């Protein structure tokens, strides 16, 4: 399938300048190696192209749960939840769980008693299936939620065999628990990190539960794979965009704004922020060199809404941003604005226009305004509101992130800055294999508390 995405990089140069940002020989050399990794399936994201047997297992599991349950409660956090939320919101709309669609799918992705208690009030656990997603199987927030809701599920007469656990294949507690429960068990593809797992069983099972064919997501990803591995250098959108973003970051434009002009893309923007932030924000290179703090800050916002909150800063504030716009060209529904209050000039001009038309006009006006103010912009247009286009968008940004990480010479798959806080939480909560550090962490937090300066109002 071709023509799913249109990627315009023509306004990444300053207005009035001739030509494009130059592709350096070093960038091209790094990109060649990256292309080779994709072509030879050495890059972990190519693990998304699952074998037919795995897809059949996912479809079979989803079909059984859809036939039996009115509700699905998915427990995850970070990469184990953000991709799923992006798929559901894009394909089914933000209010999908309020429509008369069955099963209703809920995603709990925080250890916060407020939404957990609300879900407990909303859900009948005798009619609710549990899906527990954690790559390591030890993510503390998700593990605590699973323990809590597993008890509610069992009290309502839930069948252990209907629980679904998605984790990696390593020998660990979660795989042992799955064996003990005799439940459905799906695994992350080897070497595929959580934030790259939307195009894997992590995203595919929820998609199938919502009636979305996961093969359509893969079809879009495959279209991107074909283009980025075969297109000539100057015609390769991934090479041109990735190199431009890197060059601008070296010049001080270290904030990558993604302006999504559709509510269907709000959750995709949050997925993008985790992907970009955890993959690029590093202080050590692949060769072990301590380089300080490098990377680029992701910032997702919603058009046209955030024209009324953030655009003033983007246009007249610090010149530290590159702006990406994502829009959907054709939608299967549009609403025509009727005529009313025609005697008032502020209202008369709307008649005959559609909401989608107005959204597109406002997007273009915003982009042109930013470029004319000297801010580099690019635009990605989804040809239509369809699942293959979303799969293409996921895969394009995954590949873009990995290529830019290669330019920085950092590991796009680890997150050492996250692990330190996680280990402190393990120790302070009393996890046995971290107790040796508990006193050190307690002293650290007590010292931190003594240094606080608190104002009470």
N, C-alpha and C positions, 0 to 999 in steps of 0.2 A: 504494500500500500504506500503510495507516494503522495506528496503534497499535504501531509498532516500539519506541518509547521512551516511558517515563513519567518525567517530570521533576518531582520534589517539591522546591519551594523554601520550603515552609511553615515550616521550622525554621532559616531564615537569621536570624530575629529572636531576640533574647535570650529565654529562657524566661520566661513570665509577662507579656511585653509584648503589647500589643494591636496588631493589624494587621500590615502589612508595612513593610519599608523603603520610604520614599517615592521615587517616580520624579520626578526634577526635570524642569522644562521643558527645561533644557539637555540632559539625557540623552535625552529624547524627541526633541528636534530632531536630535541627532547620529544617533540610531537611524533616523529618517526618511531621512536622506541615505544611511545604510548600506543600508537596505531598497531604496531607489531603485537603488543600485549593483548589488544582487543581481538585481532585476527586469529591469534593462536590460543585464545581462551585462557591466557595467563592472568588477565586482570580479573579480580574477584567479581565485578558486576556481571561478567558474562555468565556467571553461574545462575543468573536469573533465567536463562533459557533452559528451563527444566525439561527433563525427559518425560515422555508421554505417560509413563507409569506413575510418576509422582503427581502429575496433573490429574490423572484418573482417580488417584486416592483422594485428592483434595475435593474433586467434584462429588465423589461418592459420599464422603463425610458430610459435605455441605447439604447434599440432597436428604440424607437421613435426618439431620438436625432440623432442616426446614419443615419437613413433614411432621415432626413431633412437637416442636416448641413454638410458642408465640413470641418469646423474647430471647435475645442473645445478649449476654453480658461479657464483654471483652475486657480483660485486665492486662494492662501493659503500661509502659512509660517510654518516653523518648522515641527511638526508632521502632520500638515494638508497638507503638500506637499512632504516631503522627502520619505515617503513610496510609494506614487504614482509614483514619479520619479524613484525609485528603481524598481518597477514593470514594468514600461514602458521600461526602458533601458534593463532590464534583458530579457524580453519577446520579445521585438521588435528591440533591438539594439540601439546604441547611436544616429544613424542618421535616426531614424524611421520617423521623420517628413519631411525628404527630399525624401523619397520613395513615390511611387504612391499608398499610402494607404489612405483610407478615412474612417472616418474623421482624419485629422491631429490633434494631441493633443499637446497643448502648456501649460506649467506650469510657471506662474509668481509668484515668491516667495520672492520678495523683493520690498521695496518702493524706487526704484532707477529709475530715469527718463530715463536712457539710454536704458535698455531693454524694458521699457514700450513704449517709443517712437518708438523703432524698431518694436515692435509688432503692433503698430498703423499703421506703414507703410506697414507691411506684410499682415495684415488680412483685409479681406472684411467683415465688421461686419454685413452685411445683410446675410452672409452665416456662421456666427460664433455663437455658443452657449456659454453662460456664466455659469460657475459652481463656486460658492462661498463657501469656506470651512473654518469654524472657530468654534471651540468648544464653546467658550464663546460668539461668535458673536460680540465681541468688540475689537478683536485684531487690533491695530491701523493701521498697515501696510496693512493688507488685506482689512480692511474696506475702507481705502483711495483708494486703487486700485479698489475696487468694485464700489465706487461712480464714479470714473473717467470713467471706462469702461462701466458702466451701461448707462452713458450719451451717449457714442459713440454707444452703442448697440441700444438705443432708437432712436438716430438720423438716424440710418440706417433702421429704421422700425421694430426693434426687438419686439417680442411678450413676454410680461412679463410672460406669462404662461409657456414659455419654459426655463426660468431660473431655475437652480437647486441650492438650498441652503442646506448645510449640517452643522448641529450645534447640541448642546445638547437640551434637552427637557425643560429646565427651562423657566420660564416666563421672557422674555427679549426682547430687541429691535429687534434682528434679527428674532425671531419667529413672532413678530408683523409685521415686514416688509414682511416676507414671506406670511402671511395671506393677507396683503394688496395687494400684487402683484398677489396672486392666483397662485403662481409658484409651481414647484415640491419641496417637503420638505422631507429630510431624516434626521434621528437623529443618533448621536453617541449612542452606547449602554450605559446604565447607568453605571457609575463608571469607564468607560474606558477613560484613559487620551489620549491626542492628540498623544504623541510619541509612544503609544501602539496601534494606530488606523489603521495601514496599513491593518490589517485583519478585516475590518469593512466596512460600506458603504463608508468611506473615500477613501479606496484603491480599493474596489470592483467595484464601479461605473466607475472610469476611466479604470479599467481592462476590464470590459464588453464593454465599448466604443471602446477599442482597439481590441476587438474580443477575449479576454481571459476569460475563464470560471472561475468565482470566486469560484465555488465549488472545482476546482482543487487546489486552494490555501488552502482552508479549509481541503481538503483531506490530504495535507502534514502536516498541523498543527495537525490534529487528530492523525497522525502517531507518531509524537513527544510526544503528550499527552499520548498515550498508553505506550510508552517506559519509559518515566520519572516517570510515576506513578506506574509502576509495576516491573521494573528491580531491581535486588538485588543490595545492596549498592556498592560493588566493581565493579559491571558491569553497574552501572548507570552513563552514561556520564555526565549528568548535575551535579550530586553530586560530582563526581571526579574532573571535570573541575572547577566548581564554588569554591569548597573548595581549590583547588590548587591556583587559581587566588587570593583568599583572603589571603591565607598563604603567598604567595610571596609578596603581597602588604604590609603585616605586617613586612616583612623582607626588605622593601625598594624598591621593584620592583613595583612601582606605576603607570607605564605607560603600558597600554594594547594596543599593536600594532596589527592591523588587516591588514595583507598583502594579498590583494585580487588579485589572479592571473587570472584575466579576466577583460577586459574592460566592460563586461556585469555586473560587480559587483561594479563599481565605485560609483554609486548612493547608492547602498546598504551600502557601507562603510560610506558614509555621514550620512545615516539613523542611523547606528550603533553608530556613535559618539554622536549624540544627545541623543539617548537612554541611553548610558552608562554614559555620563556626567551629564545630568539633574537628573538621577535617583540616582546616588551614591555620587555626590559632595555636601556634607551637613556639617553643623557645629553643628547640634542638633540631638540627638537620638529620638527614638519614645517615650521615657520616659521623654523627656524634658531636658535631661542632655546636657550641653554645652561641646562639646568634641573638640573644635577647628576645624580644617579643615581636613576632612577625605574624602576618595574616591580614585578613580584611574582615571588617565587621558587617554582617548581614542585617538588613533592616527591611522587613516586609510591611507593606501597607496596602490599603484598599482604595481603589478609585471607584466612584468619584468621592467617596466619603472623606478620605484624608486630604483632598484638596482643601478642605475646610479646617484642617488641623496641622498638617505638616508641610504643605507646599511653600508657605512663607519662609520657613527655615531652609528648605531645599534650594529655593531660588536666591534668597538674599543673605543666607547665613554662610558659615564656613564653606569654602570651595573644596570639600573633602569627599564628595560623593560621585559615584557613577550610577546612573539610573537605568534600570531595566524595566520595560513595560511588557506585561503579558495580557493579551486580549483574546476573546473568542469571536471569530468572524460571524459564523452562522449559528443561530440557536433554533431549536425546533419550535419555539414559541416566542412571540413578541407581543407586546401590548401597545395598541394604538391609543394615543392621548386624544380624548375628545375635546371639542370646543366648549368653552365655558368662560363667563366673565369677559366677553370679547370687548367690552367697552374699556377695559383696563389694559394699557400697553404692556404691562409686566406679565399678562396672562394670555393675551390674544395670539401670540406667536407660536404657542405650543400645538395648536390644532393641526392635525394631519401628520405630525411626527410620531415616531415610536420611541419607546424607552431605550431599546437597544441602539437606535440611531443617535439619540441624545448622549448616551454613554460613550459611544465611539467618537462623537464630535468633541466631547469634553476631554477624552483621553488625548486626542490629537492636539487640541489646543494646549493642554498641559505640557506635552512633550515638546512642541514647537517653542513654547514659552521658555522652557528650561534650556533648550539648545541655544536659543537666541541670547540667553543670559550667560552663555559660556560653559554650560554643563554638558558633558558627554552623555549620550543616551543610546540605547538600543531597544529594539522591540521584537517580541516573539508573538506571532499571531497563530492561534489554533484555527485551522480551517473550518472546523465545526465542533459542536459540543458532542463528542463521541469518545468512547473508551479508548480506541487506538491512539487518539491524539493525546490523551492523558498519559498513556504508556510511553509515548514518544517524549513527552515533556519530562517525565520522571527520568528516563534514561539519558536524555540530553544533559540535564543538570547534574546527574551523577557523574557522567563522563567529563563534563566541564570542570567539576570540582576536582576530580582526580588529576586532570591535565594541569590545572593551575597549581595543585599541590606539588606536582613534578617540577614545575618552574621554580617554586620556592625551595625545592629539594627537601620536603618534609613528608612524613608518613601520613597519608590521608585516612588511614584506617584505625589509628589508636586515639586515645583521649586520656593521657596521663594526668592532666590537670583535674579531671573528674574523679579519678580513682582515689586521690588523697582524701577528699572529703568523704567519699564512700567508706573508706577504711576507718576514719574517725567515727562515723556513725555506727559501724559494726561494733567497734570497741565500746563505745558509750552505751549502746543498747545491750551489751553483754554477750555478743557472739563469742563462743568458746575459743575458736582459733584466732581471735584478735585480742583476747584478754591481756596478753603480755604488754600491750600498748595502752591499756585502759588508764592507768595512773598517769602516764605522760600526757595523754589527751585531756584528762580531767584537770591537771595542773595548767595546761595551756588555756583551756576554756575559763578556768577560774581567774587566771591572770588577765585574760581578755575582758572579763566582766569587771574586774577592779579598775581597769583603765577606761571604762565607759564614762561618758559625761551626759547625763540624762536630764532633759527638761520636761517637766510635767505641766500640762495646760488644763 
